Amino acid sequence: MRYWQEKGTPPRLLTSAAVSAAKGTVDAGYEIAEISKYLDFINVMTYDFHGSWESVTGHHSPLCKGSNDTGDHVYLNTDFAMRYWQEKGTPVEKLNMGFATYGRTFRLSTESSQVGAPTSGPAAAGVFTKEAGFWSYYELCTFLRGASVRLIEEQKVPYATKENEWVGYDNQESFETKVHYLKCNRFGGAFVWALDLDDFNGQFFLICFYLPSPPTSHTFSNQSTLCTCNDQLHSRPHPRPTITTSSRIPDNSFCATKADGIYVKLDAPGSFYSCANGITWILHCPDNLVFRESCKCCDWP
């Protein structure tokens, strides 16, 4: 990464990495401050914290720590992972948070069904993905018909049960909460794992959204206002550090009043503006291409 960054041979390509969210792996495997110098953005895989490899139920992508988490389990949540990468030296605007379009499943072994309930392995494999302990969104949303849905209030994510099957997943409300959290903390953005696990053909849309919702014992009201988890030592979001990269224009004025997105740069046909959280970036098309407003893309002149 350092070689290609320093070589500077055009066209300059973006470099990124998908990295672990597990503290033990992070400590053993990454020189965070060093790699952050050479990566344009870092995707923190904030999912698969829990799964059927464990003997009790647990949500695989909780936003916050659970009240019953002890030992190393206190690190198994999105909030800790994102802050840990930041505190170890990653500029906050380079950090992207992972959104999972799938659920992790368990087979309950007793009448208990709350978080931490005993299990005997994974629920049945999905009809399409055929992997025990894992359901794509279009598989789990079908399961929700007739299921009991509950909110894990302290972790800001839902789970559902039906008979002896248990699945932790994200829905529209928990995604909205996570989006507000990342914007409030000024992280760079989010990424999805993975598009092919979402309802990409719209085949299950009626089942998931237009039929009556399954019964739920809790509500998500006011969850979308979350900026920090209740038990976090940090009392406020960290301020965005000054960005020194040359791709940011000096006065930062163009995007100050613009919505996030990309815009034509009238005085430079081969370049364009990228606006994110009010910050202005100038990006460049590959050699011989120009930016077209009509498609928001680089194209042949």
Salt bridges, closest charged atoms under 4 A:
ASP27 OD2 - LYS23 NZ 2.84
GLU34 OE2 - ARG2 NH1 3.56
GLU34 OE1 - LYS37 NZ 3.17
ASP40 OD1 - ARG12 NH2 2.77
ASP48 OD1 - HIS60 ND1 3.83
ASP48 OD1 - ARG104 NE 2.98
GLU54 OE1 - HIS50 ND1 2.90
ASP79 OD1 - ARG83 NE 2.83
GLU87 OE2 - HIS234 NE2 2.62
GLU153 OE2 - HIS218 ND1 3.02
GLU165 OE2 - ARG107 NH2 3.82
ASP170 OD2 - LYS178 NZ 2.98
ASP231 OD2 - LYS65 NZ 3.37
ASP267 OD1 - LYS265 NZ 2.74
GLU293 OE2 - LYS296 NZ 2.72
ASP299 OD2 - ARG292 NE 3.46
